[in-house]
Amino acid sequence: MASSSGAITRERRRTPLAVTVSAWVAPLLVLTGFAFVAFVPVLIALTGALARARDGVVKAAATALAVSYAIPFAIWQARPDGAPSLSKDIHPGFIGLIVAASAALLITIHGVRRR
């Protein structure tokens, strides 16, 4: 008899739940002014996707999210006259790029689950 439960079991889940949650939390932190703290979910999403995800598209999307976050972070660290906070120094274009990369990661995770 087939299972009537709509829940995805651990065996069927192809992408770790931590990657999905991190993909939601990272842009939320950047948009609310906690851009420096967002490195934690970005790092979790990257390492979780590279270590446990089976699909290469998910790995590429997680890498794109990490790179889109790493660029403004590196610029902020390299500037001698930078603001005291990454949230105050980050360009709005990079915020949009991080949100778009996170959305792409979530879409690829959802697409992998549907296949």
N, C-alpha and C positions, 0 to 999 in steps of 0.2 A: 504494500500500500504506500502510495506516495505521501510525503509529508505535506500537510496543508498549511504549515506555518510559513508566514511571509518573511521571517527573519533569515538573514544570511548566516549560515553556520560558519564556524571558524575554518572548516576544511574548504569551503567554497570561496571564502574571502581571498581575493588575490592581492589586494593592497592592504597593508596594516591599517588598523583604525587610527593609530597615532599619526599617520601621514595625513589622513583625511581631516582629523581635528586640527592638526597644525596648519593645514592649508586654509582653514577657516579663521584661525586665531591670528596668523601673521598679518594679513591686511587689516584686521580689526585693530591690532595694536598700533600699526603704522598710522591708520586714519585717526585714532584717538589721541595721538601725541606720545606714544610710548615706543617710538621707532627703535631705540637702542635695545629695549627688551625683546623686540621681535626677532633678534638673532636666535633665540632659543627655539621657537617653533620652526623657523626656517632651517635650522640645523637638524632638528628632529625629522622634518619632512625630507630633507636631502638624504640623511643617513638611513632612514627607514625605507625610502624608495630604492636607494641603491643597493641596500642589503637584502630586502625582502620582496620587493615587487617583481613580478614575473614579466610584466610588459615593458618593453623598451620605451614606449611613448610616455609612460608614467615617469620613468627615470629621466627622460629628456625634459619633461615639464617641471619636475622637481629641481633639476639642474638649472633650468631657466629662471625659476623663482630664486634660487640661491645666488645666481649671478646678478639678477636685477636688484637684489638687496645688497650684495657685496660691493657693487660699484659706488653707490652713494656713501656707504660706510667707509670705504677706502679713501674717497675724496675728503670726507669729514676728518678722518684721522691724519691725512697728509697736509691739510691746510694749516698753516701756522696761525692764521687769524680767524679760524672757524668759530662757530657759535659753541657755547658750553654744552649744548644738547644736540643730538642728531636730529631730533624732531624740528628744531628751529633752523637747522642748516640744510635740510634736504629740500631739493627742488620739487615742486608739485608734479613735474613730469615724471620723476622717479617714483613718486607715490602712485601715480596712475599706472606706471609700468609694473610695480610690485602687485598692485591689485589685479591687473590684467593677467600677470603670470600666475597668480594664485587661482584666479578663475579658470585659467587654462588647465592647471593641475586638477582642480575639482572636476572639470568637464571630462578630462581623460580618465580619472578614477571612476566616474560614473559610467563612462562608456565601456570601460573594462568590465565593470560589474554586470552590465547588460548583455555582454557577449556570451 
